[in-house]
Amino acid sequence: MLLVSTFGRYLTRYFARTMLSVFGTFFFLVLTLDFVELMRRAGDSPLATTPKVIQLALFRAPAVAEQIFPFAVLFGGMFALLTLSRKLELVVARSVGVSAWQFLQPAAVVALLIGLLSIMVYNPLAAEMKRRATALEAAIFARVGQPTSGQDIWIRQRSVDGQAIIRAAAALPDGSGLSQVAIFAFGPEGGFSERIEAREAILYNGYWELSDARVVSATEEPQSYKTYLLATTLEPEQMRQSFTPPDSVGFWSMPSVIERTQKAGLDTTRYELRYQSLMARPLLLVAMVLVAASVSLRFFRFGGVTKLVIGGVAAGFVLYVATQLSEELGASGIVNPPVAAWLPAIVGTLLGALALLHQEDG
């Protein structure tokens, strides 16, 4: 087997070094550009000192650079194969009976290992850094008490008083509560009890604390309260995790977050899509290796190096765009999350293998 031979180990080290070098280069570029952008924003905030800006850039870079793994494998694979062809090492390998499928085994294994390490080790670290970056950015740039923007939030809860449906305009930045709240409360037997409108709702253990609340019931005149308490079974930690962005949740924590979000009565589509996308990443990286190989093996025989390289880059970008489009369809609920996450990787792998079969075996 080529992988355990001397030549196989040489190819494995070479592909790994090339792909990781490309990723390191992209990571440095992302860090530099983000630091420059943060320094531009720092002029509007007296709290944005240079050490804090550097720390914020370091916290933000891993999560942003995580999106570069497919391109690092694509460009690293193309560069490695082109270099090996230029040095005639692949020509010598072919002359002794080593096929393209055999000397692509180390590249595919390296891509697979990079994908596994990226989701099991890199992703949890990047997610933790993302959470710290969000908190630090809010402390430096955001206004105190400013709610996060987005679509209306709906929560269904149960308590000793019955059921309640909560609608809020946004979650507070620290995840401790909601702003611009409207609550429809129902009694234990299911009958409508009251409607509550409040400027803000903070979740504590066992109850919501509503500020500037106005209560309208079916049997009494509307009443206004500076503070109004509503029983709940939700927990503050559950609340904070329910409104955590998917890219701020690590791979190992995702199943528990999905379960808690379901218990809170919130939509789990984004988290399920993120989880499935992470699991599909190793296969997507293998697809990138096949795309790189389909444009990097035969240029010495046919010429047109520039056209082939541009074609490979274009094919990689098309696959990446297809992945993003599929994820958007999955996030909107049009496509099932597992299908949206796995389909681009599977189709990309099959098309890459088909191109190589046509190129190598006619």
Secondary structure as the mmCIF struct_conf table of DSSP 4:
data_model
#
loop_
_struct_conf.conf_type_id
_struct_conf.id
_struct_conf.beg_label_comp_id
_struct_conf.beg_label_asym_id
_struct_conf.beg_label_seq_id
_struct_conf.end_label_comp_id
_struct_conf.end_label_asym_id
_struct_conf.end_label_seq_id
HELX_RH_3T_P HELX_RH_3T_P1 LEU A 2 VAL A 4
BEND BEND1 SER A 5 SER A 5
HELX_RH_AL_P HELX_RH_AL_P1 THR A 6 ALA A 42
TURN_TY1_P TURN_TY1_P1 GLY A 43 ASP A 44
TURN_TY1_P TURN_TY1_P2 PRO A 46 LEU A 47
HELX_RH_AL_P HELX_RH_AL_P2 THR A 50 ALA A 65
HELX_RH_3T_P HELX_RH_3T_P2 GLU A 66 ILE A 68
HELX_RH_AL_P HELX_RH_AL_P3 PHE A 69 ARG A 86
TURN_TY1_P TURN_TY1_P3 LYS A 87 LEU A 88
HELX_RH_AL_P HELX_RH_AL_P4 GLU A 89 SER A 95
TURN_TY1_P TURN_TY1_P4 VAL A 96 GLY A 97
HELX_RH_AL_P HELX_RH_AL_P5 ALA A 100 PHE A 103
TURN_TY1_P TURN_TY1_P5 LEU A 104 LEU A 104
HELX_RH_AL_P HELX_RH_AL_P6 GLN A 105 LEU A 117
HELX_RH_PI_P HELX_RH_PI_P1 SER A 118 TYR A 122
HELX_RH_AL_P HELX_RH_AL_P7 ASN A 123 ILE A 140
TURN_TY1_P TURN_TY1_P6 PHE A 141 PHE A 141
BEND BEND2 ALA A 142 ALA A 142
HELX_LH_PP_P HELX_LH_PP_P1 ARG A 143 ARG A 143
TURN_TY1_P TURN_TY1_P7 VAL A 144 GLY A 145
HELX_LH_PP_P HELX_LH_PP_P2 GLN A 146 SER A 149
BEND BEND3 GLN A 151 GLN A 151
STRN STRN1 ILE A 153 SER A 159
TURN_TY1_P TURN_TY1_P8 VAL A 160 ASP A 161
STRN STRN2 GLY A 162 ALA A 171
TURN_TY1_P TURN_TY1_P9 PRO A 173 ASP A 174
BEND BEND4 GLY A 175 SER A 176
STRN STRN3 GLY A 177 PHE A 186
TURN_TY1_P TURN_TY1_P10 PRO A 188 GLU A 189
BEND BEND5 GLY A 190 GLY A 190
STRN STRN4 PHE A 192 TYR A 204
TURN_TY1_P TURN_TY1_P11 ASN A 205 GLY A 206
STRN STRN5 TYR A 207 SER A 217
BEND BEND6 ALA A 218 GLU A 220
STRN STRN6 GLN A 223 ALA A 231
HELX_RH_AL_P HELX_RH_AL_P8 PRO A 236 SER A 242
TURN_TY1_P TURN_TY1_P12 PHE A 243 PHE A 243
BEND BEND7 THR A 244 THR A 244
HELX_RH_3T_P HELX_RH_3T_P3 PRO A 246 SER A 248
BEND BEND8 VAL A 249 VAL A 249
TURN_TY1_P TURN_TY1_P13 PHE A 251 SER A 253
HELX_RH_AL_P HELX_RH_AL_P9 MET A 254 LYS A 263
TURN_TY1_P TURN_TY1_P14 ALA A 264 GLY A 265
HELX_RH_AL_P HELX_RH_AL_P10 THR A 269 SER A 294
TURN_TY1_P TURN_TY1_P15 VAL A 295 SER A 296
BEND BEND9 LEU A 297 ARG A 298
HELX_RH_AL_P HELX_RH_AL_P11 PHE A 299 PHE A 302
HELX_RH_AL_P HELX_RH_AL_P12 VAL A 305 ALA A 331
TURN_TY1_P TURN_TY1_P16 SER A 332 GLY A 333
BEND BEND10 ILE A 334 VAL A 335
HELX_RH_AL_P HELX_RH_AL_P13 PRO A 337 ASP A 361
#
